[in-house]
Amino acid sequence: MVLPHPTNAVLVGRKPTMNYVIAALRMLTHEGLEEVVIKARGANIYRAVETAEAVRRTMANVMVKHVNIGSEEIVDKNGKKRRVSSIEIILTKSRKL
């Protein structure tokens, strides 16, 4: 069963990093969310880290709340099971400034 991703999640893929930075900033500013989750797998993990750092540098009141790392088992195009690394970075607005 595939669960839908939460509305405060930015799923990082192969697009340019700034696309994800803008999406996260929009969630934190225009949509008024207090928390944003940046998720990526495999070769896109570095892009998720770059996204989180760019958001943190852009907004002084944003901090990294938690980082989850792990691996997931997926089935590739050939039907073989393989493990892929994953990361989830939780950014939150800090109360004090």
Helices and strands as residue ranges (DSSP letters): E 9-11, H 17-29, E 35-41, G 42-44, H 45-58, E 62-75, E 81-93
